[in-house]
Amino acid sequence: MPGPAGPDPGPQRPQRPAPSPSQRRRTPPPLFRRRLPSGRGAMEQPNVTHDLAPLTARFWATVVLVGVATGLLGDGLMAILFTTEHLAFGFHQGGSFLAAVSRASALRRVVVLALSGLLGSVAWFVLRRLTAGQHAEIDHALWRGDARLSVPRSLGTSVISEVVVGMGASIGREAAPKLMGGVAGSVVADWFRLTPEQRWLLVACGGGAGLACVYNVPLGGALFTAEVLVGTLSLPVALPALACSWVATVTAWLYLPRHATYTNVPTYHFAFTLLAFSLPAGVLIGVLAALLIRLVGIVSHHRLQGWRTIPASVLGFAALGALGIAYPQLFGNGKGMAHEAFLGVGTLGLFAALAALKPLATTMTLGVGASGGLFTPFMSTGAALGGFLGLAWSHLWPGAPAGAYATIGAAAMIGAAMQAPLAGLVLILELTHNGFELMVPVIAATVLATAVARQLDGYSIYSARLPALPPSAAPSAPEPEAA
């Protein structure tokens, strides 16, 4: 558009001739510059769209660099976690954290949890004072921000989170590597002076790669990037997401094991009782997932702040330690709890208690000001819930083990909780290296649970925790809801 009259701009650069209809207009352009004789475009295929960010050689170099950095950061954070678990409960890498907690005395469980609340709350209080105004929420940075993350606040938050999880706090360990993967993307984007669009995609790839490398789930991490962080499975997103996740995963093998996170899970075979179970179970899990997500959102918004988090954390964590005398499965992110459910270890009453207590323990942890993930706590809740519902179902139609029901429940819960059914399904397969013979009932339950949760509410464990917008940034009219 011509501007207002002003000084003579001088000689103008000659305009490049417009491309002919037969030329390719993708950015960057392909090596084959002309279309096929039909004249139809390659990007008529819906997923082969225009690049959200130009996938240039410079950008691909940053993807590899971020993958390596994320893998190393993941190793460092897991080393902090494992060292803390060893000091707190005598855990040895390759063993079972749940077994280590179970061997600890009742007094030790309460004291370690209370000390975790004290150390974590004081550290977060100081960190948040020193880094006031800095951002360390990758979801908010990608969805409403400029994809920039504070290195000091993010690093401090991540380290503190791994320490308190290692001491038994009921939150997930994956939030820290996910955040630091995003930080790696943000820093590298500055180094290479990427465009805003390239920065946004690179930070998202780093976030998914952080999840991938610590759980050894490269495909699941890539799908998490595309389905959750970016929101599209188009080819220009899937390619860098896959590349970043596999580079991070291979790099993390320098320290972390290459086997499945949940080992020795039996091969469960399909049975029609499992398919029949998956239909009502999927609906029920979807309802419960929506309610639990809304609880997380309410608690996150009204969580304690300032100095009040210190006494509240000590008392709340000590109460969790006391509860853990009877239920040591509640300690930590829930990995041991989920593993026993996948193995079919548990009774009807135990599964019912754990399915009710784990989300309450996790929301209490969030409510007193702790920062951490929700992926494994929700997945373990789904596994215990699936085990409970499955054992009850077996009285009506026997023929399947409890571990098969737990697998179905875990996939349905995490798919609904993330509002990402594809990522949820793949993550369960990669975490257990099992479940392919259960694919039909697992898909049925996951589809129903995700659809029901979406219809009821539509929030996820990530969108429900987004910080409140300041009044000046709030939309002037209600935004349309997809759910």
C-alpha positions as MATLAB code, in Angstrom:
seq = 'MPGPAGPDPGPQRPQRPAPSPSQRRRTPPPLFRRRLPSGRGAMEQPNVTHDLAPLTARFWATVVLVGVATGLLGDGLMAILFTTEHLAFGFHQGGSFLAAVSRASALRRVVVLALSGLLGSVAWFVLRRLTAGQHAEIDHALWRGDARLSVPRSLGTSVISEVVVGMGASIGREAAPKLMGGVAGSVVADWFRLTPEQRWLLVACGGGAGLACVYNVPLGGALFTAEVLVGTLSLPVALPALACSWVATVTAWLYLPRHATYTNVPTYHFAFTLLAFSLPAGVLIGVLAALLIRLVGIVSHHRLQGWRTIPASVLGFAALGALGIAYPQLFGNGKGMAHEAFLGVGTLGLFAALAALKPLATTMTLGVGASGGLFTPFMSTGAALGGFLGLAWSHLWPGAPAGAYATIGAAAMIGAAMQAPLAGLVLILELTHNGFELMVPVIAATVLATAVARQLDGYSIYSARLPALPPSAAPSAPEPEAA';
ca = [
       0.000    0.000    0.000;
       1.428    3.457   -0.840;
       2.245    5.595    2.177;
       1.732    9.355    2.667;
       3.692   11.826    0.578;
       7.241   12.335    1.824;
      10.855   12.628    0.721;
      11.859   10.996   -2.517;
      12.864    7.420   -1.564;
      15.462    7.371   -4.291;
      16.100    4.549   -6.730;
      14.058    1.436   -6.109;
      15.335   -2.145   -6.236;
      13.944   -3.860   -9.343;
      11.051   -6.165   -8.505;
      11.594   -9.898   -8.950;
       9.169  -11.243  -11.548;
       6.245  -13.137  -10.091;
       6.603  -16.925  -10.348;
       4.729  -18.626  -13.099;
       1.838  -20.919  -12.200;
       4.095  -23.938  -12.775;
       6.704  -22.871  -10.206;
       6.764  -24.021   -6.568;
       6.159  -21.389   -3.878;
       7.086  -23.302   -0.738;
       9.532  -21.637    1.693;
      12.305  -22.701    1.428;
      11.720  -23.714   -2.207;
      12.267  -27.370   -3.164;
      15.145  -28.367   -5.436;
      12.668  -29.435   -8.114;
      11.272  -26.007   -8.945;
       8.609  -27.026  -11.439;
       5.369  -28.860  -10.774;
       4.397  -32.154  -12.318;
       2.851  -31.995  -15.797;
      -0.626  -32.121  -14.244;
       0.018  -28.704  -12.746;
      -1.396  -29.800   -9.371;
       0.405  -28.695   -6.221;
       2.069  -31.016   -3.708;
       0.547  -28.980   -0.893;
      -2.949  -29.958   -1.929;
      -2.299  -32.948    0.363;
      -3.601  -31.522    3.646;
      -0.629  -32.389    5.860;
       1.980  -31.191    3.330;
       1.150  -27.584    4.043;
       3.146  -24.393    3.968;
       5.855  -24.477    6.607;
       4.762  -22.845    9.864;
       8.410  -21.829   10.103;
      10.905  -22.019    7.213;
      12.763  -25.331    7.540;
      16.073  -23.944    6.348;
      19.507  -25.526    6.788;
      20.127  -23.125    9.685;
      16.930  -24.250   11.374;
      17.799  -27.953   10.986;
      21.159  -27.278   12.597;
      19.385  -25.756   15.591;
      17.065  -28.776   15.838;
      20.060  -31.108   16.178;
      21.774  -28.781   18.651;
      18.647  -28.501   20.801;
      18.212  -32.282   20.706;
      21.738  -32.833   22.007;
      21.386  -30.117   24.657;
      18.019  -31.476   25.802;
      19.384  -34.997   26.113;
      22.289  -33.790   28.247;
      19.995  -31.650   30.378;
      17.690  -34.625   30.825;
      20.635  -36.726   32.012;
      21.634  -34.043   34.493;
      18.149  -33.686   35.913;
      17.701  -37.447   36.251;
      21.085  -37.663   37.994;
      19.802  -35.126   40.533;
      16.581  -37.139   40.935;
      18.325  -40.498   41.412;
      20.903  -39.049   43.815;
      18.143  -37.503   45.915;
      16.186  -40.775   45.947;
      19.325  -42.601   47.096;
      20.030  -40.133   49.901;
      16.391  -40.042   51.003;
      15.467  -43.724   50.852;
      18.521  -45.741   49.809;
      17.294  -46.148   46.227;
      19.785  -47.498   43.659;
      19.398  -46.800   39.937;
      17.949  -49.822   38.199;
      16.010  -50.818   41.285;
      12.534  -49.901   42.476;
      11.869  -46.596   44.221;
       8.664  -48.058   45.648;
      10.619  -50.955   47.144;
      13.114  -48.526   48.683;
      10.315  -46.466   50.244;
       8.619  -49.635   51.509;
      11.829  -50.655   53.300;
      12.074  -47.281   55.064;
      10.688  -46.926   58.576;
       7.458  -45.067   59.226;
       9.346  -42.268   60.962;
      11.726  -41.856   58.046;
       8.866  -41.564   55.577;
       7.227  -38.758   57.545;
      10.476  -36.911   58.295;
      11.760  -37.071   54.705;
       8.449  -35.760   53.306;
       8.289  -32.961   55.872;
      11.893  -32.026   55.081;
      11.018  -32.085   51.369;
       8.222  -29.596   52.010;
      10.546  -27.341   53.986;
      13.445  -27.380   51.514;
      11.229  -27.056   48.472;
       9.041  -24.249   49.791;
      11.984  -22.166   51.036;
      13.905  -22.666   47.788;
      10.897  -21.757   45.619;
      10.100  -18.754   47.813;
      13.631  -17.380   47.384;
      13.782  -18.218   43.672;
      10.457  -16.559   42.910;
      11.519  -13.427   44.804;
      14.861  -13.209   42.981;
      13.351  -13.858   39.531;
      10.089  -11.928   39.867;
       8.638  -11.098   36.472;
      10.611  -13.807   34.662;
       8.803  -16.607   32.840;
       9.272  -20.343   33.306;
       5.994  -21.799   31.948;
       6.620  -23.388   28.558;
       2.938  -23.926   27.754;
       2.087  -20.277   28.378;
       5.202  -19.129   26.483;
       4.120  -21.119   23.428;
       0.374  -20.527   23.485;
       0.141  -16.889   24.573;
       3.705  -15.607   24.860;
       6.712  -15.052   22.619;
       8.318  -18.474   23.253;
      10.997  -16.914   25.483;
      11.882  -18.556   28.778;
      14.017  -17.322   31.653;
      17.132  -19.465   32.078;
      17.699  -18.748   35.814;
      14.076  -19.236   36.854;
      13.577  -22.304   34.660;
      16.793  -23.958   35.834;
      16.051  -23.237   39.473;
      12.484  -24.476   39.201;
      13.604  -27.660   37.451;
      16.300  -28.542   39.966;
      14.049  -27.901   42.975;
      11.273  -29.949   41.374;
      13.515  -32.986   40.865;
      14.786  -32.767   44.446;
      11.317  -32.717   46.009;
      10.113  -35.519   43.713;
      13.156  -37.547   44.740;
      12.187  -37.012   48.376;
       8.697  -38.325   47.712;
       6.535  -35.351   46.652;
       3.497  -36.459   44.659;
       4.248  -34.639   41.397;
       5.747  -35.674   38.076;
       9.397  -35.613   37.149;
       8.815  -34.848   33.453;
       7.959  -31.153   33.840;
      11.592  -30.227   34.510;
      13.155  -31.818   31.375;
      10.229  -30.580   29.302;
      10.858  -27.039   30.559;
      14.636  -27.227   30.102;
      14.200  -28.598   26.585;
      12.137  -25.510   25.838;
      14.820  -23.327   27.424;
      17.432  -24.934   25.181;
      15.278  -24.026   22.180;
      14.861  -20.455   23.400;
      18.603  -19.958   23.964;
      19.654  -21.555   20.674;
      17.076  -19.467   18.804;
      18.796  -16.353   20.159;
      22.226  -17.625   19.180;
      21.168  -18.328   15.591;
      18.877  -15.283   15.307;
      15.913  -17.327   14.177;
      12.644  -15.787   13.103;
       9.796  -15.675   15.667;
       8.082  -18.558   13.876;
      11.233  -20.671   13.922;
      11.790  -19.879   17.608;
       8.249  -20.962   18.445;
       8.611  -24.296   16.657;
      12.084  -24.932   18.075;
      10.957  -24.327   21.670;
       8.032  -26.723   21.143;
      10.373  -29.372   19.728;
      12.673  -28.965   22.723;
       9.756  -29.397   25.124;
       8.638  -32.654   23.527;
      12.238  -33.871   23.338;
      12.608  -33.320   27.089;
       9.709  -35.690   27.728;
      11.084  -38.145   25.164;
      14.623  -38.432   26.494;
      13.883  -39.083   30.183;
      11.243  -41.726   29.461;
      12.920  -43.219   26.361;
       9.833  -42.470   24.236;
      11.051  -40.704   21.061;
       7.864  -41.253   19.066;
       5.646  -40.279   21.984;
       7.721  -37.148   22.584;
       7.386  -36.114   18.953;
       3.628  -36.666   19.017;
       3.446  -34.676   22.243;
       5.173  -31.787   20.463;
       2.831  -31.926   17.493;
      -0.478  -32.822   19.130;
      -0.206  -30.890   22.414;
       2.343  -28.073   22.137;
       1.817  -27.124   18.472;
      -1.627  -28.532   17.817;
      -1.130  -29.955   14.338;
       0.304  -33.131   12.825;
       1.321  -31.488    9.574;
       4.561  -32.608    7.951;
       6.482  -29.358    8.630;
       5.845  -29.935   12.352;
       6.242  -33.715   12.504;
       9.659  -33.748   10.832;
      11.543  -31.450   13.236;
       9.624  -32.869   16.206;
      10.724  -36.396   15.344;
      14.290  -35.318   14.662;
      14.646  -33.410   17.930;
      13.113  -36.210   20.005;
      15.260  -38.983   18.607;
      18.460  -36.942   18.892;
      17.612  -36.110   22.518;
      16.759  -39.735   23.302;
      19.969  -41.123   21.803;
      22.008  -38.453   23.606;
      20.347  -39.307   26.917;
      21.494  -42.929   26.498;
      24.896  -41.704   27.652;
      23.460  -41.991   31.181;
      19.903  -43.300   31.054;
      18.995  -46.909   30.145;
      17.703  -47.930   26.733;
      15.020  -50.316   27.970;
      11.374  -49.539   28.620;
      10.500  -47.378   31.616;
       8.133  -50.108   32.853;
       9.965  -53.408   32.514;
       8.747  -57.001   32.595;
       5.137  -56.127   31.812;
       3.509  -59.362   30.561;
       2.130  -59.674   27.063;
      -1.612  -59.419   27.558;
      -3.798  -61.006   24.915;
      -7.048  -59.727   23.477;
     -10.290  -61.001   24.960;
     -13.824  -59.900   24.151;
     -14.405  -59.156   27.817;
     -11.737  -56.434   27.523;
     -13.477  -54.892   24.523;
     -16.839  -54.905   26.312;
     -15.185  -53.425   29.417;
     -13.519  -50.614   27.454;
     -16.830  -49.001   26.475;
     -18.359  -48.180   29.875;
     -14.891  -47.749   31.397;
     -13.967  -45.171   28.742;
     -17.069  -43.113   29.482;
     -16.530  -43.240   33.250;
     -12.820  -42.408   32.996;
     -13.649  -39.464   30.739;
     -16.042  -38.064   33.340;
     -13.536  -38.517   36.165;
     -10.715  -37.034   34.072;
     -12.756  -33.879   33.404;
     -13.541  -33.506   37.111;
      -9.931  -34.063   38.186;
      -8.620  -31.608   35.593;
     -11.051  -28.962   36.807;
      -9.877  -29.637   40.373;
      -6.275  -29.140   39.233;
      -7.218  -25.849   37.583;
      -9.006  -24.540   40.669;
      -6.201  -25.557   43.019;
      -3.527  -24.116   40.710;
      -5.294  -20.762   40.540;
      -5.875  -20.520   44.289;
      -2.616  -22.096   45.447;
      -0.767  -20.504   48.326;
       1.900  -17.920   47.610;
       4.594  -16.108   49.522;
       5.810  -17.117   52.974;
       2.600  -19.029   53.720;
       3.764  -21.810   51.417;
       6.521  -22.741   53.901;
       4.422  -23.889   56.919;
       1.715  -25.247   54.611;
       4.249  -27.345   52.682;
       5.796  -28.772   55.835;
       2.398  -29.743   57.280;
       0.965  -30.972   53.974;
       3.998  -33.041   53.045;
       4.218  -34.492   56.570;
       0.558  -35.541   56.263;
       1.370  -37.187   52.939;
       4.273  -38.981   54.606;
       1.942  -40.254   57.329;
      -0.513  -41.458   54.688;
       2.409  -43.119   52.934;
       2.990  -45.364   55.938;
      -0.010  -47.384   54.795;
       0.286  -46.533   51.085;
       3.933  -46.100   50.038;
       2.725  -46.105   46.405;
       1.746  -42.448   46.909;
       5.390  -41.371   47.230;
       6.958  -39.757   44.177;
       5.447  -39.339   40.748;
       3.529  -42.630   40.824;
       5.868  -44.721   38.692;
       5.909  -47.604   41.158;
       2.160  -47.413   41.580;
       1.604  -47.623   37.813;
       4.182  -50.413   37.419;
       2.498  -52.642   39.979;
      -0.861  -52.007   38.323;
       0.570  -52.952   34.896;
       1.901  -56.144   36.478;
      -1.519  -56.848   37.976;
      -0.248  -56.619   41.565;
      -3.044  -55.402   43.831;
      -6.445  -56.072   45.264;
      -9.808  -54.467   44.603;
      -9.545  -52.407   47.772;
      -5.940  -51.317   47.160;
      -6.646  -50.169   43.606;
      -9.703  -48.229   44.798;
      -7.749  -46.498   47.558;
      -4.847  -45.538   45.296;
      -7.131  -44.267   42.522;
      -8.812  -41.957   45.052;
      -5.760  -40.886   47.066;
      -3.192  -40.229   44.326;
      -5.009  -37.279   42.671;
      -5.778  -35.810   46.097;
      -2.112  -36.066   47.110;
      -1.031  -34.450   43.853;
      -3.487  -31.561   44.041;
      -2.476  -30.954   47.653;
       1.149  -30.760   46.505;
       0.206  -28.192   43.861;
      -1.964  -26.262   46.302;
       0.913  -25.554   48.706;
       2.949  -24.003   45.895;
       5.046  -26.843   44.477;
       5.913  -27.015   40.771;
       6.061  -30.271   38.841;
       4.444  -32.465   36.253;
       1.100  -34.233   36.131;
       1.708  -36.806   33.401;
       2.733  -39.790   35.570;
       0.416  -38.940   38.497;
      -2.581  -38.971   36.143;
      -1.362  -42.055   34.285;
      -0.844  -43.969   37.535;
      -4.303  -42.888   38.694;
      -5.736  -44.264   35.471;
      -3.829  -47.522   35.888;
      -5.127  -48.010   39.440;
      -8.646  -47.029   38.374;
      -8.486  -49.465   35.461;
      -7.309  -52.211   37.807;
     -10.171  -51.511   40.232;
     -12.850  -51.356   37.555;
     -11.406  -54.418   35.832;
     -11.422  -56.587   38.938;
     -15.005  -55.530   39.604;
     -15.898  -56.276   35.967;
     -14.311  -59.730   36.266;
     -17.073  -60.735   38.664;
     -19.509  -60.229   35.796;
     -17.348  -61.490   32.912;
     -14.073  -63.138   33.895;
     -11.277  -64.009   31.503;
      -8.680  -61.192   31.619;
      -5.932  -60.260   34.110;
      -5.913  -57.078   36.183;
      -2.823  -55.772   34.384;
      -4.687  -55.662   31.065;
      -7.431  -53.553   32.618;
      -4.798  -51.273   34.166;
      -3.215  -50.725   30.741;
      -6.580  -49.740   29.282;
      -7.289  -47.392   32.188;
      -3.885  -45.710   31.978;
      -4.173  -45.014   28.255;
      -7.732  -43.709   28.566;
      -6.909  -41.434   31.496;
      -3.756  -39.920   30.025;
      -5.321  -39.465   26.575;
      -8.251  -37.608   28.148;
      -6.045  -35.711   30.589;
      -3.734  -34.416   27.855;
      -6.584  -34.069   25.320;
      -4.183  -35.882   23.013;
      -5.349  -39.450   22.281;
      -2.646  -40.289   19.726;
       0.187  -39.172   21.995;
      -1.415  -40.949   24.944;
      -1.714  -44.256   23.087;
       1.837  -44.175   21.758;
       3.281  -43.174   25.126;
       1.681  -46.208   26.818;
       3.080  -48.497   24.109;
       6.583  -47.042   24.377;
       6.621  -46.867   28.167;
       5.758  -50.564   28.503;
       7.029  -51.943   25.161;
       3.784  -53.855   25.262;
       0.063  -53.561   24.651;
      -0.168  -54.094   20.891;
      -2.526  -57.071   21.308;
      -4.788  -54.856   23.423;
      -4.873  -52.120   20.806;
      -8.576  -52.392   19.936;
      -9.948  -52.079   23.496;
      -7.264  -49.519   24.397;
      -8.248  -47.317   21.442;
     -11.943  -47.701   22.227;
     -11.499  -46.602   25.846;
      -9.132  -43.748   24.935;
     -11.411  -42.358   22.233;
     -14.453  -42.453   24.499;
     -12.629  -40.989   27.516;
     -11.090  -38.151   25.487;
     -14.353  -37.360   23.698;
     -16.364  -37.373   26.935;
     -13.832  -35.159   28.737;
     -13.805  -32.790   25.762;
     -17.574  -32.615   25.641;
     -17.875  -31.995   29.372;
     -15.146  -29.381   29.642;
     -12.230  -29.572   27.204;
      -9.394  -28.444   29.469;
      -6.235  -30.535   29.770;
      -3.698  -30.935   32.572;
      -1.700  -28.271   30.720;
      -4.331  -25.677   29.807;
      -5.958  -25.945   33.245;
      -2.724  -24.789   34.899;
      -2.087  -21.732   32.724;
      -1.547  -18.614   34.849;
      -4.266  -15.990   34.910;
      -3.871  -13.222   32.360;
      -3.542   -9.656   33.636;
      -6.684   -7.548   33.033;
      -4.971   -5.630   30.236;
      -4.213   -8.858   28.378;
      -7.572  -10.540   28.919;
      -9.810  -10.802   25.825;
     -12.508   -8.138   25.617;
     -15.081  -10.738   24.576;
     -15.386  -14.390   25.505;
     -13.196  -16.561   23.305;
     -14.943  -19.344   21.432;
     -14.402  -22.684   23.092;
     -13.580  -25.774   21.035;
     -15.139  -28.054   23.596;
];
